[in-house]
Amino acid sequence: MGCEMIRLLRNVMLCVVLMMGLLVIVLGMARFRPGAGDIAQTIAIAAPLERVFPYLTDIANSPRWIPGLQPVENLTGGPMQVGSRYRLTVKSGSETTMMEMRITTLEPPRRMRFLLEGQGDPSMRFTEVGTYELTADATGTLLTLSAH
């Protein structure tokens, strides 16, 4: 792999790590505030959306860019598609949050929507709808993550 490709992948991973770190923090806080509002964050990635979308939707990559995420369990098997379900475990300090994620929309290379539901202890339960929207721009891709 060329130096330019490695640099590009590092930049994509760094941007996504920062964005997902923010989402994990916000979702963690939101579970304590029923009816919390919507959040949205957009970042620019210096790569075409045709490269960003497959990386983003390859569930095996998720622990690389979501802080504290443990290896993800594919509950339905096979490649990601509408209806696919995953078990996620996020560790932050002494706290562990278990979630189930279900893919509700998959429109490569532009959009993925998912439902996240907190699992386990009833005090840790929440439901969030998340969306990745990718838009091509002059420098690569604009990636917007929204949750409500």
C-alpha positions as CSV (number, residue, x, y, z in Angstrom):
1,M,0.0,0.0,0.0
2,G,1.4,3.4,-1.0
3,C,2.3,6.1,1.5
4,E,-0.5,8.3,0.2
5,M,-3.1,5.6,0.8
6,I,-1.8,4.9,4.3
7,R,-1.9,8.6,5.1
8,L,-5.5,8.8,3.7
9,L,-6.7,5.9,5.8
10,R,-5.1,7.4,9.0
11,N,-6.9,10.7,8.3
12,V,-10.2,8.9,7.8
13,M,-9.7,6.9,11.0
14,L,-8.7,9.9,13.0
15,C,-11.7,11.9,11.9
16,V,-14.1,9.0,12.5
17,V,-12.6,8.3,16.0
18,L,-13.1,11.9,17.1
19,M,-16.6,11.9,15.8
20,M,-17.6,8.6,17.3
21,G,-16.0,9.5,20.6
22,L,-18.3,12.5,20.7
23,L,-21.3,10.3,19.9
24,V,-20.5,7.8,22.6
25,I,-20.2,10.5,25.2
26,V,-23.4,12.2,24.1
27,L,-25.3,8.9,23.9
28,G,-24.0,7.9,27.3
29,M,-25.2,11.2,28.8
30,A,-28.5,11.1,26.9
31,R,-29.7,8.0,28.5
32,F,-30.0,10.0,31.8
33,R,-32.1,12.6,30.1
34,P,-35.4,11.2,28.7
35,G,-36.6,13.1,25.7
36,A,-33.1,14.6,25.1
37,G,-32.8,16.5,21.8
38,D,-31.1,15.7,18.5
39,I,-27.4,15.9,17.9
40,A,-25.5,16.2,14.7
41,Q,-21.9,16.5,13.8
42,T,-20.3,16.9,10.4
43,I,-16.6,16.3,9.5
44,A,-14.7,16.6,6.3
45,I,-12.6,13.6,5.2
46,A,-10.0,13.8,2.5
47,A,-11.2,10.6,0.7
48,P,-14.0,9.9,-1.8
49,L,-17.2,8.6,-0.3
50,E,-16.8,5.4,-2.3
51,R,-13.9,4.6,0.1
52,V,-15.3,6.1,3.2
53,F,-18.7,4.3,3.2
54,P,-17.3,0.7,3.0
55,Y,-14.8,1.4,5.8
56,L,-17.6,2.9,7.9
57,T,-20.0,0.1,7.4
58,D,-17.5,-2.8,7.9
59,I,-18.6,-3.6,11.4
60,A,-15.2,-5.3,12.1
61,N,-13.5,-1.8,11.8
62,S,-15.8,-0.3,14.4
63,P,-13.5,-0.9,17.5
64,R,-10.8,0.9,15.7
65,W,-12.7,4.2,15.7
66,I,-15.2,4.0,18.5
67,P,-13.4,4.5,21.8
68,G,-14.0,1.7,24.3
69,L,-15.9,-0.5,21.8
70,Q,-15.1,-4.2,22.3
71,P,-15.2,-6.6,19.3
72,V,-18.7,-6.5,17.8
73,E,-20.9,-9.7,17.7
74,N,-22.8,-10.1,14.4
75,L,-26.1,-11.6,15.6
76,T,-27.6,-12.3,12.1
77,G,-24.4,-13.4,10.3
78,G,-23.4,-12.4,6.8
79,P,-22.7,-9.0,5.4
80,M,-24.3,-5.8,6.6
81,Q,-27.8,-5.3,5.1
82,V,-31.1,-3.9,6.2
83,G,-32.2,-5.9,9.2
84,S,-28.7,-7.0,10.3
85,R,-28.3,-6.9,14.1
86,Y,-25.2,-6.5,16.2
87,R,-24.3,-6.7,19.9
88,L,-22.0,-3.9,21.0
89,T,-20.3,-3.5,24.3
90,V,-18.6,-0.2,25.2
91,K,-16.3,0.1,28.2
92,S,-15.6,3.5,29.7
93,G,-13.6,3.4,32.9
94,S,-15.5,1.1,35.3
95,E,-18.8,1.4,33.3
96,T,-19.9,-1.1,30.7
97,T,-22.8,-0.3,28.3
98,M,-24.3,-3.1,26.3
99,M,-26.3,-2.2,23.2
100,E,-28.0,-3.9,20.3
101,M,-27.8,-2.2,16.9
102,R,-30.2,-2.9,14.0
103,I,-29.6,-1.6,10.5
104,T,-32.8,0.1,9.2
105,T,-31.5,1.8,6.1
106,L,-28.5,1.0,3.9
107,E,-28.0,3.1,0.7
108,P,-24.4,2.8,-0.4
109,P,-22.4,5.0,-0.6
110,R,-24.5,7.7,0.8
111,R,-26.6,6.7,3.9
112,M,-26.9,4.2,6.7
113,R,-29.5,4.5,9.5
114,F,-29.5,2.3,12.6
115,L,-31.4,1.8,15.8
116,L,-29.4,1.5,19.0
117,E,-31.1,0.0,22.1
118,G,-29.5,-0.2,25.5
119,Q,-29.5,-3.7,27.0
120,G,-29.1,-5.2,30.4
121,D,-29.7,-3.2,33.6
122,P,-33.1,-1.4,33.2
123,S,-31.5,1.9,34.4
124,M,-29.1,1.7,31.4
125,R,-31.8,1.3,28.8
126,F,-32.2,3.8,26.0
127,T,-33.2,3.9,22.3
128,E,-31.5,6.1,19.8
129,V,-31.8,6.4,16.0
130,G,-28.5,7.2,14.3
131,T,-27.7,8.1,10.7
132,Y,-24.5,8.4,8.7
133,E,-25.0,10.7,5.7
134,L,-22.1,11.0,3.3
135,T,-21.9,13.8,0.7
136,A,-19.1,14.3,-1.9
137,D,-17.5,17.7,-1.8
138,A,-14.4,19.3,-3.5
139,T,-11.9,17.9,-1.0
140,G,-13.4,14.4,-0.5
141,T,-16.4,13.5,1.7
142,L,-18.6,15.3,4.2
143,L,-19.7,12.8,6.9
144,T,-22.6,13.8,9.1
145,L,-23.5,11.6,12.0
146,S,-26.9,12.5,13.6
147,A,-28.7,10.8,16.5
148,H,-32.0,11.3,18.3
